[in-house]
Amino acid sequence: MKIHLIRHAHAGRRSAWDGEDKLRPLSPKGTAQAKAIGAALADANIDLLWTSAFVRCRQTLLPLATSVGLEIVDHGALIEGAWGTDALDAVLGAHAAGHTLAACSHGDVIPALVAAAVGRGAQLDGPRAITKGARYECTVADGQIDRIVAVPTPGRDA
């Protein structure tokens, strides 16, 4: 079982959005990235989908949810501004309960979660921060993430 950590797909610039940031949707580029993420993870035996409640995060997981027939569940530990250690403990709890999890969050939470895992001894293969639409595949040993492998944004090289 793995934990898949996904940074939400492209949503355009905050400054170009005239509304509450929580409601900012994916751009057409982001929608294409979300479809590619969904296709890439369709056969990963994921049985739990968690996300930040922000629209762009939910939309990033929507193609995967449709493909595998799962409900997307909002999780407070993944909301923008959340603590990395809280997010790490939450995803590890899902793993300990026997789930293969895909979790979508933001450009502050995902790196903070990764930093917390590295601080607990995880090996990181790739950058500490990933671009929009990129993800990490994590393996767990002895109740902690032991390896984190960066997977680039669909359509980008590593």
Rosetta blueprint (number, residue, H / E / L):
1 M L
2 K E
3 I E
4 H E
5 L E
6 I E
7 R E
8 H L
9 A L
10 H L
11 A L
12 G L
13 R L
14 R H
15 S H
16 A H
17 W L
18 D L
19 G L
20 E L
21 D H
22 K H
23 L H
24 R L
25 P L
26 L L
27 S L
28 P H
29 K H
30 G H
31 T H
32 A H
33 Q H
34 A H
35 K H
36 A H
37 I H
38 G H
39 A H
40 A H
41 L H
42 A L
43 D L
44 A L
45 N L
46 I L
47 D L
48 L E
49 L E
50 W E
51 T E
52 S L
53 A L
54 F L
55 V H
56 R H
57 C H
58 R H
59 Q H
60 T H
61 L H
62 L H
63 P H
64 L H
65 A H
66 T H
67 S H
68 V H
69 G L
70 L L
71 E L
72 I E
73 V E
74 D E
75 H L
76 G H
77 A H
78 L H
79 I L
80 E L
81 G L
82 A L
83 W L
84 G H
85 T H
86 D H
87 A H
88 L H
89 D H
90 A H
91 V H
92 L H
93 G H
94 A H
95 H H
96 A H
97 A L
98 G L
99 H L
100 T L
101 L E
102 A E
103 A E
104 C E
105 S E
106 H L
107 G L
108 D L
109 V H
110 I H
111 P H
112 A H
113 L H
114 V H
115 A H
116 A H
117 A H
118 V H
119 G H
120 R L
121 G L
122 A L
123 Q E
124 L E
125 D E
126 G L
127 P L
128 R L
129 A L
130 I L
131 T L
132 K L
133 G L
134 A L
135 R E
136 Y E
137 E E
138 C E
139 T E
140 V E
141 A E
142 D L
143 G L
144 Q E
145 I E
146 D E
147 R E
148 I E
149 V E
150 A E
151 V E
152 P L
153 T L
154 P L
155 G L
156 R L
157 D L
158 A L
